[in-house]
Amino acid sequence: MTIRDLHVHFQGHEIAVLSANEHIDEPAIVFIPGVLAPINFWLACLPESILKNRRWYAISLPGHQPSKVPLGYQAKDIDEDWLNHLYQSVISQLEGKRRVIVVGHSTGGFSALNLAVNNSDSLLGVISIAGFFKGDWGGIEGQLVKLAGLGKWAKPLFQASLAISRKIPVLQAYISSLLAYDRHTYNDSPMTKKMLEEIQDNMQAQNLSALFPLFNRISNFDIYPKLNAIKVPVTIMAGSHDPVIDASQSLILAAAIRHAQLVVFDNAGHMPFMERTQQFNNELCAAIDQFMQSINK
């Protein structure tokens, strides 16, 4: 596995990218993480068969270390169209007119679906893992979204909450476990420890102020009216007991998107990578293989 660290520019933002296995001659897979997760999250959460044998990129959410934001970056800058243009631009700068597969987790899943709404001609397929069409969240991350949604006066409290959690490793691990439903399996998974180690440097270096605009706007996201515009193959993956994105959102997505395939991880939450590792790896690889095979049809 060969990896390069890149930064791609978009409207004053420097969007961090990992570019892997550029020598492999096949369509690239683009991975977009969820909020609070730097791009190296994927190094711990993907199967070796993908990490080593596929050509892939991991593209950051805006404002997430090591990405950089411009002076004057504000919540009012962000909506569904802006996110679409951001990822459309970054992918185009990386891949030109070549079609790609996009895989996203949580807000990354939303971003992948949002790309599919607007850019069918540039995509081979989309996989949404615990993604959503509407920014109606529960759990610990839902509380952060609600807090940020109160406006500028809540920003110091938002930042303080994140600062406290990242300073205390035991607290950070506990809070991450609240994303899972099967916490016993999540906590026992070696992948969990690896993930927390992989993201640690970026988490500690994170400019917490840069996270606020996206969190402030998430509750306003809603692409449901546009889902019928999706014309590419889509796989929806969801935990049956996701505490952040209610599983009903995934059922609605699967019903609203033509020919969408639905994969449900029974008795799992927001982190199927750890909660249902073997099933997740099998389903992810199968979906990617299916999209790759469509090139020759």
TORZARO-831273 format. One record per residue (C-alpha): residue in one letter; y, x, z. Coordinates in steps of 0.2 Angstrom, whole numbers. Example, Ala and Ser with C-alpha at 12.3 -4.5 7.8 and 13.67 -1.06 7.14 Angstrom:
<rs>
<r aa="A" yy="-22" xx="62" zz="39"/>
<r aa="S" yy="-5" xx="68" zz="36"/>
</rs>
This chain:
<rs>
<r aa="M" yy="0" xx="0" zz="0"/>
<r aa="T" yy="17" xx="7" zz="-5"/>
<r aa="I" yy="33" xx="-1" zz="1"/>
<r aa="R" yy="51" xx="2" zz="-2"/>
<r aa="D" yy="66" xx="-5" zz="8"/>
<r aa="L" yy="79" xx="-12" zz="-2"/>
<r aa="H" yy="96" xx="-22" zz="0"/>
<r aa="V" yy="101" xx="-34" zz="-14"/>
<r aa="H" yy="119" xx="-40" zz="-15"/>
<r aa="F" yy="124" xx="-59" zz="-15"/>
<r aa="Q" yy="142" xx="-64" zz="-12"/>
<r aa="G" yy="146" xx="-50" zz="0"/>
<r aa="H" yy="129" xx="-52" zz="9"/>
<r aa="E" yy="116" xx="-37" zz="9"/>
<r aa="I" yy="99" xx="-46" zz="9"/>
<r aa="A" yy="85" xx="-35" zz="15"/>
<r aa="V" yy="70" xx="-34" zz="5"/>
<r aa="L" yy="53" xx="-26" zz="6"/>
<r aa="S" yy="46" xx="-22" zz="-11"/>
<r aa="A" yy="27" xx="-18" zz="-11"/>
<r aa="N" yy="14" xx="-11" zz="-23"/>
<r aa="E" yy="26" xx="-11" zz="-38"/>
<r aa="H" yy="13" xx="-2" zz="-49"/>
<r aa="I" yy="2" xx="-17" zz="-49"/>
<r aa="D" yy="4" xx="-27" zz="-66"/>
<r aa="E" yy="4" xx="-45" zz="-61"/>
<r aa="P" yy="17" xx="-58" zz="-56"/>
<r aa="A" yy="25" xx="-55" zz="-39"/>
<r aa="I" yy="23" xx="-65" zz="-23"/>
<r aa="V" yy="39" xx="-68" zz="-14"/>
<r aa="F" yy="38" xx="-71" zz="5"/>
<r aa="I" yy="52" xx="-78" zz="15"/>
<r aa="P" yy="51" xx="-79" zz="34"/>
<r aa="G" yy="57" xx="-92" zz="46"/>
<r aa="V" yy="72" xx="-90" zz="58"/>
<r aa="L" yy="73" xx="-76" zz="70"/>
<r aa="A" yy="59" xx="-67" zz="60"/>
<r aa="P" yy="64" xx="-51" zz="51"/>
<r aa="I" yy="55" xx="-47" zz="35"/>
<r aa="N" yy="42" xx="-35" zz="43"/>
<r aa="F" yy="35" xx="-51" zz="51"/>
<r aa="W" yy="24" xx="-52" zz="36"/>
<r aa="L" yy="17" xx="-35" zz="38"/>
<r aa="A" yy="7" xx="-42" zz="54"/>
<r aa="C" yy="4" xx="-59" zz="47"/>
<r aa="L" yy="-4" xx="-57" zz="30"/>
<r aa="P" yy="-22" xx="-53" zz="26"/>
<r aa="E" yy="-25" xx="-35" zz="20"/>
<r aa="S" yy="-31" xx="-41" zz="3"/>
<r aa="I" yy="-13" xx="-47" zz="-1"/>
<r aa="L" yy="-4" xx="-33" zz="8"/>
<r aa="K" yy="-14" xx="-19" zz="-1"/>
<r aa="N" yy="-19" xx="-27" zz="-18"/>
<r aa="R" yy="-5" xx="-39" zz="-23"/>
<r aa="R" yy="13" xx="-35" zz="-29"/>
<r aa="W" yy="24" xx="-43" zz="-17"/>
<r aa="Y" yy="42" xx="-44" zz="-9"/>
<r aa="A" yy="48" xx="-50" zz="8"/>
<r aa="I" yy="65" xx="-57" zz="7"/>
<r aa="S" yy="76" xx="-60" zz="22"/>
<r aa="L" yy="85" xx="-75" zz="28"/>
<r aa="P" yy="104" xx="-72" zz="28"/>
<r aa="G" yy="110" xx="-64" zz="43"/>
<r aa="H" yy="93" xx="-58" zz="49"/>
<r aa="Q" yy="92" xx="-39" zz="53"/>
<r aa="P" yy="92" xx="-28" zz="43"/>
<r aa="S" yy="102" xx="-39" zz="31"/>
<r aa="K" yy="121" xx="-38" zz="33"/>
<r aa="V" yy="134" xx="-52" zz="32"/>
<r aa="P" yy="151" xx="-51" zz="25"/>
<r aa="L" yy="167" xx="-53" zz="36"/>
<r aa="G" yy="172" xx="-71" zz="37"/>
<r aa="Y" yy="154" xx="-78" zz="35"/>
<r aa="Q" yy="154" xx="-95" zz="42"/>
<r aa="A" yy="143" xx="-110" zz="44"/>
<r aa="K" yy="153" xx="-120" zz="31"/>
<r aa="D" yy="147" xx="-108" zz="18"/>
<r aa="I" yy="129" xx="-114" zz="20"/>
<r aa="D" yy="121" xx="-129" zz="12"/>
<r aa="E" yy="105" xx="-132" zz="2"/>
<r aa="D" yy="114" xx="-127" zz="-15"/>
<r aa="W" yy="120" xx="-111" zz="-7"/>
<r aa="L" yy="103" xx="-106" zz="-1"/>
<r aa="N" yy="96" xx="-110" zz="-18"/>
<r aa="H" yy="108" xx="-99" zz="-27"/>
<r aa="L" yy="105" xx="-85" zz="-14"/>
<r aa="Y" yy="87" xx="-84" zz="-17"/>
<r aa="Q" yy="88" xx="-87" zz="-36"/>
<r aa="S" yy="100" xx="-73" zz="-37"/>
<r aa="V" yy="90" xx="-61" zz="-27"/>
<r aa="I" yy="74" xx="-65" zz="-36"/>
<r aa="S" yy="82" xx="-63" zz="-53"/>
<r aa="Q" yy="89" xx="-46" zz="-48"/>
<r aa="L" yy="72" xx="-40" zz="-43"/>
<r aa="E" yy="61" xx="-48" zz="-56"/>
<r aa="G" yy="73" xx="-53" zz="-71"/>
<r aa="K" yy="65" xx="-68" zz="-80"/>
<r aa="R" yy="47" xx="-65" zz="-74"/>
<r aa="R" yy="40" xx="-80" zz="-65"/>
<r aa="V" yy="35" xx="-78" zz="-47"/>
<r aa="I" yy="25" xx="-86" zz="-33"/>
<r aa="V" yy="35" xx="-91" zz="-18"/>
<r aa="V" yy="28" xx="-92" zz="0"/>
<r aa="G" yy="38" xx="-97" zz="15"/>
<r aa="H" yy="36" xx="-100" zz="33"/>
<r aa="S" yy="46" xx="-113" zz="42"/>
<r aa="T" yy="64" xx="-111" zz="36"/>
<r aa="G" yy="57" xx="-100" zz="23"/>
<r aa="G" yy="45" xx="-114" zz="18"/>
<r aa="F" yy="61" xx="-125" zz="16"/>
<r aa="S" yy="69" xx="-112" zz="5"/>
<r aa="A" yy="53" xx="-111" zz="-6"/>
<r aa="L" yy="53" xx="-130" zz="-8"/>
<r aa="N" yy="72" xx="-129" zz="-12"/>
<r aa="L" yy="69" xx="-116" zz="-25"/>
<r aa="A" yy="56" xx="-127" zz="-33"/>
<r aa="V" yy="68" xx="-142" zz="-34"/>
<r aa="N" yy="80" xx="-132" zz="-44"/>
<r aa="N" yy="70" xx="-118" zz="-53"/>
<r aa="S" yy="54" xx="-124" zz="-60"/>
<r aa="D" yy="54" xx="-113" zz="-75"/>
<r aa="S" yy="55" xx="-97" zz="-65"/>
<r aa="L" yy="41" xx="-101" zz="-53"/>
<r aa="L" yy="22" xx="-101" zz="-55"/>
<r aa="G" yy="19" xx="-110" zz="-38"/>
<r aa="V" yy="25" xx="-113" zz="-21"/>
<r aa="I" yy="17" xx="-112" zz="-4"/>
<r aa="S" yy="26" xx="-120" zz="11"/>
<r aa="I" yy="19" xx="-115" zz="28"/>
<r aa="A" yy="25" xx="-126" zz="42"/>
<r aa="G" yy="40" xx="-130" zz="31"/>
<r aa="F" yy="51" xx="-145" zz="30"/>
<r aa="F" yy="62" xx="-156" zz="19"/>
<r aa="K" yy="74" xx="-161" zz="33"/>
<r aa="G" yy="81" xx="-150" zz="47"/>
<r aa="D" yy="75" xx="-161" zz="61"/>
<r aa="W" yy="66" xx="-149" zz="73"/>
<r aa="G" yy="58" xx="-150" zz="90"/>
<r aa="G" yy="52" xx="-137" zz="103"/>
<r aa="I" yy="61" xx="-122" zz="108"/>
<r aa="E" yy="69" xx="-118" zz="91"/>
<r aa="G" yy="74" xx="-136" zz="89"/>
<r aa="Q" yy="84" xx="-134" zz="105"/>
<r aa="L" yy="93" xx="-119" zz="98"/>
<r aa="V" yy="97" xx="-129" zz="82"/>
<r aa="K" yy="104" xx="-143" zz="93"/>
<r aa="L" yy="114" xx="-130" zz="103"/>
<r aa="A" yy="121" xx="-122" zz="88"/>
<r aa="G" yy="125" xx="-139" zz="80"/>
<r aa="L" yy="137" xx="-143" zz="94"/>
<r aa="G" yy="150" xx="-131" zz="86"/>
<r aa="K" yy="159" xx="-115" zz="89"/>
<r aa="W" yy="161" xx="-118" zz="108"/>
<r aa="A" yy="142" xx="-117" zz="110"/>
<r aa="K" yy="141" xx="-100" zz="101"/>
<r aa="P" yy="143" xx="-89" zz="117"/>
<r aa="L" yy="129" xx="-99" zz="125"/>
<r aa="F" yy="118" xx="-98" zz="109"/>
<r aa="Q" yy="120" xx="-79" zz="109"/>
<r aa="A" yy="117" xx="-77" zz="127"/>
<r aa="S" yy="101" xx="-87" zz="126"/>
<r aa="L" yy="94" xx="-75" zz="112"/>
<r aa="A" yy="101" xx="-60" zz="121"/>
<r aa="I" yy="91" xx="-64" zz="137"/>
<r aa="S" yy="75" xx="-68" zz="128"/>
<r aa="R" yy="75" xx="-51" zz="118"/>
<r aa="K" yy="79" xx="-40" zz="134"/>
<r aa="I" yy="63" xx="-46" zz="143"/>
<r aa="P" yy="47" xx="-42" zz="133"/>
<r aa="V" yy="37" xx="-54" zz="144"/>
<r aa="L" yy="49" xx="-68" zz="141"/>
<r aa="Q" yy="50" xx="-64" zz="123"/>
<r aa="A" yy="31" xx="-66" zz="121"/>
<r aa="Y" yy="31" xx="-82" zz="131"/>
<r aa="I" yy="44" xx="-90" zz="121"/>
<r aa="S" yy="35" xx="-85" zz="105"/>
<r aa="S" yy="19" xx="-93" zz="112"/>
<r aa="L" yy="29" xx="-110" zz="113"/>
<r aa="L" yy="28" xx="-111" zz="94"/>
<r aa="A" yy="9" xx="-112" zz="95"/>
<r aa="Y" yy="-1" xx="-127" zz="100"/>
<r aa="D" yy="-17" xx="-117" zz="103"/>
<r aa="R" yy="-8" xx="-105" zz="114"/>
<r aa="H" yy="-25" xx="-97" zz="121"/>
<r aa="T" yy="-30" xx="-92" zz="103"/>
<r aa="Y" yy="-12" xx="-87" zz="99"/>
<r aa="N" yy="-10" xx="-76" zz="115"/>
<r aa="D" yy="-27" xx="-68" zz="112"/>
<r aa="S" yy="-25" xx="-64" zz="94"/>
<r aa="P" yy="-22" xx="-45" zz="91"/>
<r aa="M" yy="-10" xx="-51" zz="77"/>
<r aa="T" yy="2" xx="-58" zz="89"/>
<r aa="K" yy="4" xx="-41" zz="98"/>
<r aa="K" yy="6" xx="-33" zz="81"/>
<r aa="M" yy="19" xx="-45" zz="75"/>
<r aa="L" yy="29" xx="-43" zz="91"/>
<r aa="E" yy="28" xx="-24" zz="89"/>
<r aa="E" yy="33" xx="-25" zz="70"/>
<r aa="I" yy="48" xx="-35" zz="73"/>
<r aa="Q" yy="55" xx="-27" zz="89"/>
<r aa="D" yy="66" xx="-14" zz="81"/>
<r aa="N" yy="75" xx="-27" zz="70"/>
<r aa="M" yy="76" xx="-39" zz="85"/>
<r aa="Q" yy="84" xx="-27" zz="96"/>
<r aa="A" yy="97" xx="-22" zz="82"/>
<r aa="Q" yy="100" xx="-40" zz="77"/>
<r aa="N" yy="119" xx="-45" zz="77"/>
<r aa="L" yy="116" xx="-62" zz="86"/>
<r aa="S" yy="133" xx="-68" zz="80"/>
<r aa="A" yy="126" xx="-67" zz="62"/>
<r aa="L" yy="112" xx="-80" zz="66"/>
<r aa="F" yy="124" xx="-94" zz="72"/>
<r aa="P" yy="130" xx="-100" zz="55"/>
<r aa="L" yy="112" xx="-104" zz="49"/>
<r aa="F" yy="107" xx="-112" zz="65"/>
<r aa="N" yy="122" xx="-122" zz="65"/>
<r aa="R" yy="118" xx="-130" zz="48"/>
<r aa="I" yy="100" xx="-132" zz="48"/>
<r aa="S" yy="101" xx="-150" zz="55"/>
<r aa="N" yy="111" xx="-155" zz="40"/>
<r aa="F" yy="97" xx="-149" zz="27"/>
<r aa="D" yy="89" xx="-163" zz="18"/>
<r aa="I" yy="81" xx="-161" zz="1"/>
<r aa="Y" yy="70" xx="-177" zz="2"/>
<r aa="P" yy="79" xx="-186" zz="-12"/>
<r aa="K" yy="76" xx="-171" zz="-24"/>
<r aa="L" yy="58" xx="-168" zz="-21"/>
<r aa="N" yy="53" xx="-178" zz="-37"/>
<r aa="A" yy="61" xx="-165" zz="-47"/>
<r aa="I" yy="48" xx="-152" zz="-42"/>
<r aa="K" yy="37" xx="-148" zz="-57"/>
<r aa="V" yy="27" xx="-133" zz="-51"/>
<r aa="P" yy="11" xx="-133" zz="-41"/>
<r aa="V" yy="14" xx="-134" zz="-23"/>
<r aa="T" yy="3" xx="-131" zz="-8"/>
<r aa="I" yy="8" xx="-138" zz="9"/>
<r aa="M" yy="1" xx="-130" zz="24"/>
<r aa="A" yy="4" xx="-137" zz="42"/>
<r aa="G" yy="-3" xx="-137" zz="59"/>
<r aa="S" yy="-8" xx="-154" zz="65"/>
<r aa="H" yy="1" xx="-152" zz="82"/>
<r aa="D" yy="16" xx="-142" zz="76"/>
<r aa="P" yy="29" xx="-142" zz="91"/>
<r aa="V" yy="44" xx="-137" zz="79"/>
<r aa="I" yy="41" xx="-146" zz="63"/>
<r aa="D" yy="32" xx="-162" zz="66"/>
<r aa="A" yy="16" xx="-164" zz="55"/>
<r aa="S" yy="23" xx="-180" zz="48"/>
<r aa="Q" yy="35" xx="-170" zz="38"/>
<r aa="S" yy="21" xx="-161" zz="29"/>
<r aa="L" yy="12" xx="-178" zz="25"/>
<r aa="I" yy="28" xx="-185" zz="18"/>
<r aa="L" yy="30" xx="-169" zz="7"/>
<r aa="A" yy="13" xx="-170" zz="1"/>
<r aa="A" yy="15" xx="-188" zz="-4"/>
<r aa="A" yy="32" xx="-186" zz="-12"/>
<r aa="I" yy="28" xx="-170" zz="-23"/>
<r aa="R" yy="17" xx="-174" zz="-38"/>
<r aa="H" yy="0" xx="-166" zz="-36"/>
<r aa="A" yy="4" xx="-157" zz="-20"/>
<r aa="Q" yy="-11" xx="-150" zz="-11"/>
<r aa="L" yy="-11" xx="-152" zz="8"/>
<r aa="V" yy="-20" xx="-140" zz="20"/>
<r aa="V" yy="-20" xx="-146" zz="38"/>
<r aa="F" yy="-25" xx="-134" zz="52"/>
<r aa="D" yy="-33" xx="-145" zz="66"/>
<r aa="N" yy="-26" xx="-143" zz="83"/>
<r aa="A" yy="-14" xx="-129" zz="78"/>
<r aa="G" yy="5" xx="-128" zz="79"/>
<r aa="H" yy="18" xx="-118" zz="70"/>
<r aa="M" yy="9" xx="-101" zz="69"/>
<r aa="P" yy="-7" xx="-104" zz="59"/>
<r aa="F" yy="-8" xx="-85" zz="55"/>
<r aa="M" yy="-13" xx="-82" zz="73"/>
<r aa="E" yy="-20" xx="-99" zz="78"/>
<r aa="R" yy="-32" xx="-101" zz="63"/>
<r aa="T" yy="-32" xx="-84" zz="56"/>
<r aa="Q" yy="-48" xx="-85" zz="45"/>
<r aa="Q" yy="-44" xx="-103" zz="38"/>
<r aa="F" yy="-26" xx="-98" zz="35"/>
<r aa="N" yy="-31" xx="-82" zz="26"/>
<r aa="N" yy="-44" xx="-91" zz="15"/>
<r aa="E" yy="-32" xx="-105" zz="10"/>
<r aa="L" yy="-18" xx="-93" zz="7"/>
<r aa="C" yy="-28" xx="-82" zz="-4"/>
<r aa="A" yy="-36" xx="-97" zz="-13"/>
<r aa="A" yy="-19" xx="-105" zz="-17"/>
<r aa="I" yy="-12" xx="-88" zz="-24"/>
<r aa="D" yy="-28" xx="-85" zz="-34"/>
<r aa="Q" yy="-26" xx="-103" zz="-42"/>
<r aa="F" yy="-7" xx="-100" zz="-46"/>
<r aa="M" yy="-12" xx="-83" zz="-54"/>
<r aa="Q" yy="-25" xx="-90" zz="-65"/>
<r aa="S" yy="-13" xx="-103" zz="-72"/>
<r aa="I" yy="-4" xx="-89" zz="-81"/>
<r aa="N" yy="-19" xx="-88" zz="-94"/>
<r aa="K" yy="-20" xx="-107" zz="-96"/>
</rs>
